């Protein structure tokens, strides 16, 4: 049984990762994730999610995935960017504010549920600034060899406390509390 924290309003970095430590393949490809993971794999995670905060790059990847019908509904979506698109997207709110304000805005929209942080850059910035409560990692049984690493080399040490691991089919979900 996993401790998902439903109704706790935590800030959770949520990632799928290849066994060799990549969260996206070359050219930010994410199609390999959809081969193994769907919203039904761990439905309790989606039930605990009230909103999502992503960076612009992750938003663009998600748009491509939505065209392949692999998008997930995790509540209101916020995109933190320096350059919002010229044409508005009615499915998301673009934020051009500072990171702390973006997290507060998205967390407020999440209500008493979790705010999921997606994307390498935004997640690393949130971790670096102490804004993250937990990290959730779906370990996918594939070796990508290259792509976008789990964390950038610029990220300083972050100490974690493991508290849950759950198997669902070929996917292992690992959960860690961020020590503050």
C-alpha positions as CSV (number, residue, x, y, z in Angstrom):
1,X,0.0,0.0,0.0
2,X,1.4,3.4,-0.9
3,X,1.3,6.5,1.1
4,X,0.0,9.0,-1.5
5,X,-0.9,11.8,0.8
6,X,-4.4,12.5,-0.6
7,X,-5.7,15.8,0.7
8,X,-2.4,17.0,2.1
9,X,-1.7,19.8,-0.4
10,X,2.0,18.8,-0.9
11,X,4.3,20.0,-3.7
12,X,5.4,16.9,-5.5
13,X,7.9,16.5,-8.3
14,X,6.5,13.8,-10.5
15,X,8.7,12.0,-13.0
16,X,8.9,9.0,-15.2
17,X,12.5,7.9,-15.5
18,X,14.4,5.3,-17.5
19,X,16.5,2.8,-15.6
20,X,19.6,4.7,-16.7
21,X,18.3,8.0,-15.3
22,X,16.7,9.9,-18.2
23,X,13.3,11.6,-17.9
24,X,13.1,12.3,-21.7
25,X,14.9,10.8,-24.6
26,X,16.8,12.5,-27.4
27,X,14.9,15.6,-28.7
28,X,12.8,15.5,-25.4
29,X,11.0,12.4,-26.7
30,X,8.5,11.0,-24.2
31,X,6.8,8.3,-26.3
32,X,8.6,5.6,-24.5
33,X,6.7,6.5,-21.3
34,X,3.3,5.9,-22.9
35,X,4.3,2.4,-23.8
36,X,4.4,1.5,-20.1
37,X,2.5,4.1,-18.1
38,X,-1.0,5.4,-18.3
39,X,-3.3,7.4,-15.9
40,X,-4.7,4.0,-14.8
41,X,-1.4,2.6,-13.7
42,X,-1.5,4.5,-10.4
43,X,-4.9,6.0,-10.2
44,X,-4.4,7.1,-6.6
45,X,-1.7,9.6,-7.8
46,X,-4.1,11.3,-10.2
47,X,-6.8,11.3,-7.5
48,X,-4.4,13.2,-5.2
49,X,-3.4,15.7,-7.8
50,X,-5.2,19.1,-7.7
51,X,-3.1,21.1,-10.2
52,X,0.1,20.9,-12.3
53,X,2.9,23.4,-12.8
54,X,5.2,22.8,-15.8
55,X,7.8,24.7,-17.8
56,X,7.4,25.8,-21.4
57,X,9.4,22.9,-22.8
58,X,7.3,20.3,-20.9
59,X,4.2,22.0,-22.1
60,X,5.3,21.7,-25.7
61,X,6.1,18.0,-25.2
62,X,2.7,17.5,-23.5
63,X,1.0,19.1,-26.5
64,X,2.6,16.6,-28.8
65,X,1.6,13.8,-26.5
66,X,-2.0,15.1,-26.4
67,X,-2.2,14.7,-30.1
68,X,-1.3,11.1,-29.6
69,X,-4.1,10.8,-26.9
70,X,-1.8,10.1,-24.0
71,X,-2.4,13.3,-21.9
72,X,-3.5,13.0,-18.3
73,X,-6.0,15.2,-16.4
74,X,-4.4,16.4,-13.2
75,X,-6.5,19.5,-12.6
76,X,-5.7,23.0,-13.7
77,X,-2.4,23.3,-15.6
78,X,0.0,26.2,-15.2
79,X,2.9,26.9,-17.5
80,X,5.8,29.0,-16.1
81,X,7.5,30.8,-19.1
82,X,9.3,33.9,-20.1
83,X,7.6,33.7,-23.5
84,X,3.9,32.8,-23.5
85,X,2.6,31.8,-27.0
86,X,1.0,34.4,-29.2
87,X,-2.2,32.3,-29.5
88,X,-3.7,31.5,-26.0
89,X,-4.4,27.9,-25.1
90,X,-7.7,27.7,-23.2
91,X,-6.5,24.5,-21.4
92,X,-3.7,26.1,-19.5
93,X,-2.8,29.3,-17.6
94,X,0.6,30.9,-18.6
95,X,2.5,32.5,-15.8
96,X,5.3,35.0,-16.3
97,X,6.0,35.7,-12.6
98,X,8.7,34.6,-10.3
99,X,9.0,30.9,-9.4
100,X,7.7,31.3,-5.8
101,X,4.6,33.2,-7.0
102,X,3.9,30.5,-9.7
103,X,4.1,27.7,-7.1
104,X,1.8,29.7,-4.7
105,X,-0.7,30.4,-7.5
106,X,-0.8,26.7,-8.7
107,X,-0.8,25.4,-5.1
108,X,-3.8,27.6,-4.4
109,X,-5.6,26.2,-7.4
110,X,-4.9,22.7,-6.2
111,X,-6.9,23.3,-3.0
112,X,-6.2,20.6,-0.4
113,X,-4.8,18.3,-3.1
114,X,-1.2,18.0,-4.3
115,X,0.5,20.3,-6.8
116,X,2.5,18.2,-9.3
117,X,5.7,19.8,-10.7
118,X,6.6,18.4,-14.1
119,X,9.6,19.2,-16.2
120,X,13.4,19.1,-15.6
121,X,14.1,22.8,-15.3
122,X,11.1,23.9,-13.2
123,X,11.5,20.9,-10.9
124,X,15.2,21.6,-10.4
125,X,14.5,25.2,-9.6
126,X,11.8,24.3,-7.1
127,X,14.1,21.7,-5.4
128,X,17.0,24.2,-5.2
129,X,14.7,26.7,-3.5
130,X,13.3,24.3,-1.0
131,X,9.8,24.4,-2.4
132,X,9.3,20.6,-2.8
133,X,7.8,18.3,-0.2
134,X,8.1,15.0,-2.1
135,X,9.6,13.4,-5.2
136,X,7.6,10.6,-7.0
137,X,9.5,8.6,-9.6
138,X,8.1,6.0,-12.0
139,X,11.0,3.8,-13.0
140,X,10.3,2.5,-16.5
141,X,12.1,-0.7,-17.6
142,X,14.0,0.8,-20.5
143,X,17.6,2.1,-21.1
144,X,17.5,5.2,-23.2
145,X,21.3,5.8,-23.4
146,X,20.9,9.6,-23.8
147,X,18.4,12.4,-23.4
148,X,17.4,14.7,-20.5
149,X,18.8,13.5,-17.2
150,X,16.8,13.3,-14.0
151,X,18.5,16.3,-12.6
152,X,20.9,18.9,-14.2
153,X,24.5,19.0,-13.1
154,X,23.9,22.5,-11.6
155,X,21.5,21.0,-8.9
156,X,23.2,20.9,-5.5
157,X,22.8,18.0,-3.1
158,X,19.3,17.4,-1.9
159,X,18.8,14.8,0.9
160,X,15.8,12.5,0.6
161,X,14.0,10.0,2.8
162,X,12.4,7.1,1.0
163,X,8.9,6.2,2.3
164,X,7.2,4.1,-0.3
165,X,7.7,1.8,-3.3
166,X,4.9,0.2,-5.2
167,X,4.9,-2.1,-8.2
168,X,2.3,-2.0,-10.9
169,X,3.0,-4.2,-13.9
170,X,6.4,-3.3,-15.3
171,X,6.5,0.1,-13.4
172,X,8.0,0.7,-10.0
173,X,6.9,3.8,-8.3
174,X,9.4,5.2,-5.7
175,X,8.5,8.0,-3.3
176,X,10.8,10.2,-1.3
177,X,10.3,13.1,1.2
178,X,12.6,16.0,0.7
179,X,14.5,16.6,3.9
180,X,14.5,20.3,4.8
